[in-house]
């Protein structure tokens, strides 16, 4: 039976600018035990304050988990139609599993005109996928690190470091986030630039 419920794809927000993006419920769609789920997750504020956003993210989460073919077919159709320069996976939420990442890769491969980006703490999922498959060059996955959080990075992903004044691992040449994704777009180019990025907690 065909699934008809529509997902919500945002055309942007104040921080991202006009960057098309899709999100799911933070916490419920993130790896278990990540430190930001209990404290400091910026997306939790939007979840609390905006009922419309909360409902949209929850609907996306349920469709992604229970009807992934519909979820990714809708994303692919909207990207193919709009042909955005930039697309962000998961302003809230994260890569759910290997199959989910494979679908992200298929969407990126089918839309070479668009640069895709995902920050992820699903380190094990990404590492396992890349042990067998190649991620398309127009899909950049940046590992998201919080202070004290350990992770393996055998495939050399660039890292987004959250700096709250205690993180000591930030490389000296890491680029500081200037605050607007549309006008910057730097994170989509981190692999080419050869630098990590640092976000200061606020």
Buried (B, 14 or more C-beta within 10 A) or exposed (E): EEBEEEBBBBEBBEEBBEBBBBBBBBBBBBBEEBBBBEEEBBBBEBBEEEEEBBEBBBBBBBBBBEBBEBBBBBBBEBBEEBEBBBBBBBBBBBBBEBEBBBBBBBBBBEBEEBBBBBBBBBBEBBBBBBEEEEBBEBBBBBBBBBBEBEBEEEBEBBBBBBBEEEBEBBEEEBBEBEEEBEEBBBBBBBBEBEBBBBBEEE
